[in-house]
């Protein structure tokens, strides 16, 4: 793709998002980012020295905990004197000073379910900067800072919930191995994870096609739903990125959620409020198409009367809502998915009055 301006909502509607895309130039993507001089000390100043980080020990591929102050000391240590190989890939910094320096690409903000379907008043009520699930008011996965030292490696994985990813290298370099999410490859991936032998087998050799791509400073990379990938860091690197679910790849997103169930991914490492999000997506489409609100509040969070049928905002005829084939298929799959869940696992939001009525309206 020649320009970031071409990667738009219209592109998603016409083509979906099925192939990774690399942009050498970030202009026309609509992002906001700090200068390339921004470093880990600046990150610490923005998120706080006492912010606790999940840090991956690359050798064991297990997580340990450090403060931001401890991490800065580690990363500022010359490479030969570092006693371990550590990697930070899960610092979500929304609701810290750092969020003012970073804005995701325009198209991401246009399709991200958090921005288009999750009740806005819930997101705006979030005050906790950490990713404590007990204090989370929305899926807090939109803004990540990744800090990796030379030699870091993250083994093959699929991003949680089948989220797509945007990924900008502020400075440094990354090498990706990418495997397309064909059904054959996904089944092989499932077997590989369940085998418990990930450390003994390079998964890229188990599939027919595995691409390799190098990303450098100033480049922006987009990874679609379900792509299996591994990442190596040849030099110290700072990355900004985020995860998002959208309406143009629902079938694959649900398939990845199924794989997470099969491979028993711990709740901590999954997309927060995944089933709640599916309910809100259905509600948003029903609201746009029929004007019917199944929530106990309006878009501003104000209570509405029971069985209130909110009139849709008047639209010129040419602006009537038209759904793409992918959206129609995806919505039917969400309805089927939610109907099949046991009542105890449906995850119905408290704001939703009558889940069955919503399912009926969405069918």
C-alpha positions in Angstrom: 0.0 0.0 0.0 1.5 3.3 -1.1 0.2 5.7 1.6 -1.2 5.6 5.1 -4.1 7.7 3.7 -5.2 4.6 1.7 -5.5 2.5 4.9 -8.9 3.8 5.9 -12.3 2.8 7.0 -13.3 2.4 3.4 -10.4 -0.1 3.0 -11.7 -2.2 5.9 -15.2 -2.1 4.5 -14.1 -3.2 1.0 -11.2 -5.6 1.7 -11.4 -6.4 5.4 -8.0 -6.7 7.1 -6.4 -10.0 6.3 -2.7 -9.3 5.3 0.0 -7.6 7.4 0.8 -4.0 6.2 4.1 -2.1 6.7 4.4 1.6 6.3 7.8 3.1 6.0 6.5 6.6 6.6 4.0 7.3 9.4 2.6 10.5 7.8 -1.0 10.2 6.7 -1.7 7.5 9.3 -3.0 10.1 11.8 -0.8 9.0 14.7 0.6 11.1 17.4 4.0 10.0 18.8 6.9 11.5 20.8 10.2 12.3 19.1 12.7 9.6 18.5 14.8 11.1 21.4 12.1 9.9 23.9 13.7 7.2 26.1 12.9 4.9 29.0 13.7 7.6 31.5 11.0 9.7 29.9 8.6 6.7 30.1 9.4 6.5 33.8 8.7 10.2 34.3 5.3 9.8 32.6 4.0 6.6 34.2 5.8 6.9 37.6 8.8 5.3 39.2 6.6 3.0 41.3 4.5 1.6 38.5 4.8 -2.1 38.6 5.6 -3.9 35.4 5.1 -7.5 34.2 8.6 -8.3 32.8 9.3 -11.4 30.7 12.5 -13.4 31.5 13.4 -14.3 27.9 15.3 -17.5 28.8 12.4 -19.0 30.8 9.6 -17.2 28.9 8.1 -16.6 32.4 6.9 -13.3 33.9 8.5 -11.5 36.9 7.5 -8.2 38.5 9.7 -5.0 38.6 9.0 -1.4 39.3 9.5 1.2 36.5 12.5 2.5 38.5 14.1 -0.9 38.6 13.4 -1.4 34.9 15.1 1.9 34.0 18.2 0.9 36.0 18.3 -2.4 34.2 17.8 -1.0 30.7 20.3 1.8 31.2 22.9 -0.7 32.2 25.4 -1.4 29.4 24.5 -4.6 27.6 27.6 -6.6 28.7 26.8 -5.9 32.4 23.1 -7.0 32.3 22.7 -10.1 34.3 19.5 -11.3 32.7 17.7 -10.9 29.4 14.4 -9.1 30.2 11.6 -7.7 28.1 8.6 -5.4 28.8 5.8 -6.0 26.3 2.6 -5.3 28.4 2.9 -1.8 29.8 -0.5 -0.3 29.0 -0.3 3.4 29.8 -3.7 4.9 29.2 -4.7 7.3 32.0 -1.1 8.2 32.6 0.8 11.3 31.4 2.3 9.2 28.6 -1.1 8.8 26.9 -0.9 12.5 25.9 2.1 11.7 23.7 0.5 8.8 21.8 -2.6 8.6 19.6 -3.3 5.4 17.6 -3.7 5.6 13.8 -6.9 7.2 12.6 -8.3 4.0 11.1 -7.8 2.1 14.3 -9.8 4.7 16.2 -12.5 4.4 13.6 -12.9 0.6 13.8 -11.9 -0.2 17.4 -14.9 -1.7 19.2 -13.8 0.1 22.4 -14.3 3.4 20.6 -17.4 2.5 18.6 -19.3 0.1 20.8 -18.2 0.2 24.5 -20.3 2.7 26.5 -18.4 5.9 26.5 -19.4 6.9 30.0 -17.8 3.7 31.3 -14.5 4.4 29.6 -14.5 8.0 30.8 -15.1 6.8 34.4 -11.7 4.9 34.4 -9.3 6.4 36.8 -6.9 3.6 37.6 -3.8 3.7 35.5 -2.7 0.0 36.1 -4.3 -3.0 34.5 -6.0 -4.3 37.6 -9.1 -6.1 36.4 -10.9 -5.2 39.6 -10.6 -1.5 38.8 -11.0 -1.7 35.0 -14.1 -0.1 33.5 -13.3 -1.0 29.9 -10.9 -3.3 28.0 -7.6 -1.4 28.7 -5.6 -2.6 25.7 -5.3 0.4 23.4 -1.9 1.9 24.3 1.2 -0.1 25.0 4.8 0.8 25.4 7.2 -2.1 24.7 10.8 -1.8 25.9 13.2 -4.6 24.7 16.9 -5.0 25.1 19.1 -6.6 22.4 18.7 -10.3 22.3 15.1 -10.5 23.4 12.8 -13.1 21.8 9.1 -13.7 22.2 8.1 -17.1 20.9 5.2 -17.8 18.5 1.9 -16.6 19.8 -1.5 -15.1 18.7 -2.5 -11.8 20.2 -5.3 -12.1 22.8 -8.9 -12.4 21.7 -7.8 -12.4 18.0 -7.1 -8.7 18.3 -5.4 -6.9 15.4 -2.3 -4.9 16.3 -0.7 -1.6 15.3 3.0 -1.3 16.1 5.3 1.7 15.7 9.1 1.5 16.2 10.2 4.7 17.8 13.9 3.6 17.8 15.6 0.3 17.4 14.8 -2.7 15.3 12.5 -5.8 15.4 12.5 -9.0 13.4 9.1 -10.8 12.9 8.3 -14.3 11.8 4.7 -14.4 10.5 2.4 -17.3 9.8 -1.0 -16.9 8.2 -4.0 -18.1 10.2 -5.2 -20.8 7.9 -7.3 -23.5 9.6 -4.4 -26.0 9.1 -1.9 -23.6 10.8 -4.3 -22.8 13.7 -4.7 -26.5 14.4 -1.0 -27.0 14.2 -0.5 -24.1 16.6 -3.1 -25.6 19.0 -1.2 -28.9 19.0 2.2 -27.2 19.5 0.9 -25.2 22.5 -0.7 -28.2 24.1 2.4 -30.4 23.5 4.3 -28.4 26.1 7.3 -28.6 23.9 7.4 -25.0 22.6 11.0 -24.6 23.9 12.1 -27.6 21.8 10.4 -26.9 18.5 10.7 -23.8 16.4 7.1 -23.5 15.2 8.0 -21.8 12.0 9.4 -25.1 10.7 6.1 -26.9 11.3 4.1 -25.0 8.7 4.2 -24.6 5.0 4.8 -20.8 4.9 6.6 -18.6 7.4 7.5 -15.1 6.4 10.3 -13.0 7.9 10.3 -9.2 8.0 12.6 -6.6 9.6 11.2 -3.4 11.0 13.3 -0.3 11.6 13.0 3.0 13.4 10.1 5.1 12.2 8.2 2.2 10.6 4.7 1.2 11.4 3.3 -2.3 11.2 -0.2 -3.6 11.3 -0.9 -7.3 12.1 -4.4 -8.7 11.3 -6.5 -11.1 13.4 -5.0 -14.5 14.2 -1.6 -14.2 12.6 0.8 -16.4 14.5 4.1 -14.5 15.1 7.4 -14.5 16.9 9.6 -11.5 17.5 13.3 -11.0 17.9 15.0 -7.8 19.0 18.6 -7.4 17.6 19.2 -4.0 19.3 17.7 -2.1 22.2 14.2 -1.0 21.0 11.3 1.2 22.1 7.9 0.5 20.5 4.4 2.0 20.9 1.4 0.0 19.8 -2.1 -1.2 20.7 -4.6 -4.0 20.2 -8.1 -3.7 18.8 -11.1 -5.8 17.9 -13.2 -4.8 14.9 -16.3 -5.7 12.8 -14.5 -6.9 9.7 -12.8 -10.0 11.0 -15.3 -11.3 13.6 -15.2 -14.9 12.3 -11.5 -15.2 12.9 -11.7 -13.3 16.2 -14.2 -15.9 17.6 -12.0 -18.7 16.3 -9.0 -17.4 18.2 -11.1 -17.1 21.4 -12.0 -20.7 20.9 -8.3 -21.6 20.7 -7.6 -19.7 23.9 -10.3 -21.9 25.6 -8.8 -25.1 24.2 -5.2 -24.2 25.2 -6.4 -22.9 28.6 -4.9 -19.4 28.3 -5.1 -17.9 31.9 -7.8 -15.1 32.3 -5.0 -12.6 33.0 -3.6 -12.9 29.5 -6.9 -12.7 27.6 -8.9 -9.8 26.2 -10.6 -8.2 29.2 -14.5 -8.3 29.2 -14.5 -10.2 25.9 -18.1 -11.5 26.0 -19.3 -8.2 27.5 -17.8 -6.5 24.5 -19.7 -8.9 22.1 -23.0 -7.9 23.8 -22.2 -4.2 23.5 -21.3 -4.7 19.8 -24.7 -6.3 19.2 -26.4 -3.4 21.1 -24.6 -0.8 19.0 -25.6 -2.4 15.7 -29.2 -2.8 16.8 -29.3 0.8 18.0 -27.9 2.0 14.7 -30.2 -0.1 12.6 -33.5 0.1 14.5 -33.1 2.9 17.1 -33.9 0.4 19.9 -31.8 0.7 23.1 -31.5 -2.4 25.2 -29.4 -0.7 27.8 -30.6 0.9 31.0 -28.9 4.2 30.0 -28.3 6.3 27.0 -25.0 7.1 25.3 -24.2 9.7 27.9 -24.8 7.2 30.8 -28.1 8.8 31.8 -30.9 6.3 32.9 -33.7 5.7 30.4 -37.2 4.3 31.1 -38.0 0.6 30.8 -38.8 -0.6 27.3 -37.8 2.7 25.9 -37.6 2.7 22.2 -35.3 5.5 21.3 -35.9 7.1 18.0 -32.9 6.9 15.6 -31.4 10.2 14.7 -32.8 11.4 11.4 -30.5 10.6 8.5 -30.6 11.8 4.9 -31.7 8.8 2.7 -28.2 8.5 1.2 -26.7 8.1 4.7 -28.8 5.1 5.6 -26.9 2.3 7.4 -25.5 -0.3 5.1 -23.6 -3.3 6.4 -20.9 -5.1 4.6 -21.0 -8.8 3.9 -18.3 -9.3 6.6 -20.3 -7.4 9.2 -23.5 -9.3 8.5 -21.7 -12.6 8.7 -19.9 -11.5 11.9 -23.1 -10.4 13.7 -24.8 -13.7 13.0 -21.8 -15.5 14.4 -21.8 -13.3 17.5 -25.5 -14.2 18.1 -24.8 -17.9 17.6 -21.7 -17.7 19.9 -23.6 -16.0 22.7 -26.6 -18.3 22.4 -24.4 -21.3 22.8 -22.6 -20.1 25.9 -23.8 -21.6 29.2 -25.8 -19.0 31.2 -23.0 -18.8 33.7 -20.5 -17.8 31.1 -22.5 -15.3 29.0 -20.9 -12.3 30.7 -24.0 -10.1 30.2 -23.2 -6.5 31.1 -25.1 -5.1 34.1 -26.4 -2.3 31.9 -28.1 -4.8 29.6 -31.8 -5.2 30.5 -32.9 -8.3 28.6 -30.2 -10.2 26.8 -32.6 -12.5 25.0 -34.5 -9.6 23.6 -31.3 -8.2 22.2 -30.4 -11.5 20.7 -33.8 -11.6 19.0 -33.5 -8.1 17.7 -30.0 -8.9 16.3 -31.1 -12.2 14.7 
